[in-house]
Amino acid sequence: MIEPTDSPPPPPRKFWLVRMLSPRPAETFWQQFREVIRRTAWLLPCEVALLLLLALVGLSAGNVGAEEVSEWQDQGPLRFLAMGAILAPVAEEVIFRGLPSLLSDLVLRRQAGQRWVLGFIMALLFAAVHNLSNHGSEVPATAIALGGSWYLDTSMLPASQFLFGLLLWDLVRRYGLWASAFSHMFHNLVFLSLSLLQPTNT
């Protein structure tokens, strides 16, 4: 005869994609660190697949921020990596994840919850900023003039930036600013390193 135990039943097993997108929160710092690397690494092929899918249906995906990347690359690899893989990601995380997350905590007077409505809005803004430009004396026909020499280029869809912005929001709400900043730096380091290997395709 089997005696009953007080231990709770094991949680139901999730599909692997669900486990990757929304895993159970890690407890220790090193578990969190590994999760950040793993989820960022999973996102990289997902971004490529999304860009290929959009190209197949006739949509131009990308961002005009590549112009700035090309300028950084002309100033040498160290400055290129420092700007693109350290300074820019940290600044963007403070603006698009850290401050909005902190302010939402102060306004709502609680720290719990992912706040996906705000995260969705910040991901849209994050993607749109990658299509801001002030290059050239004339505003392209596909752009929205914003005043001065600034315009929002609408010729390309910053879909991968939006997808990445959603992951970064989830990370900052789960573990804090360090997690989203590290994910952003790791992500950019991979893509910028590839562009250094193939400078003609940047």
Secondary structure, DSSP 8 states (H G I E B T S, - for coil): ------S--------HHHHHHS-----SHHHHHHHHHHHHHHHHHHHHHHHHHHHHTT--B--TTHHHHHHHHTT-HHHHHHIIIIIHHHHHHIIIIIHHHHHHHHHHT---S--HHHHHHHHHHHHHHTTEE--SSS--TTEEEEETTEEEE-SSB-HHHHHHHHHHHHHHHHH-HHHHHHHHHHHHHHHHHHHHHSGGG-
